[in-house]
Amino acid sequence: LARDEARAEARAEALAEARAEARAEARAEARAEAQLEAMATAVSEALTVRFGHVPPEVAEGVAAVTDADRLRELLRRAVVTDSVEQFAEALPQPALP
């Protein structure tokens, strides 16, 4: 009987640990996603401040980028580029028709 209780307790502890790890992973993923969204917003805002209007295709192209380093590069480009069209050329796929 004591052995069964010990097993049940060990299973409960393992389950609690697995749940805690899953929650921590979910929080980390949510933070990373929020950071990417904030970076994409910063890129679009920089383009809006510089050029007054960002075509939806360009905003969508920026939002589709899922690499933080790439978004940092796009932010730098947004503040030095000569036009939205020139900026769009740096996106992974053509963002303007």
Steps between C-alpha positions, in 0.01 A plus 500: 500500500781740586667415171182585308472830684863580422441426131188713493686783669790470255257507206323803641833680547610413146169621363521826694855553376398433140211746530730766646748450216221524242374823658852647502548407134165653407589823682838517327337444160242769571773747603701425186192542281413829670856622448484417129167679467641807675804501272283469189286787627813711553606437140158600366492807726843610378381471140179689581690784668740525208261459208152568637347181366596135498324286240320203662716261299814644659352491852394139442847414368658646812250321725584170330865518608553265794870555566598767753837568335331549165249741654786701655661517157170617348464769768844634416411493132168678567677801650751539215315385189407754232149367437246243607555329165872472567425364846256245354782355289663381823196294601512125443244514219392786280275713717389742232341405168 
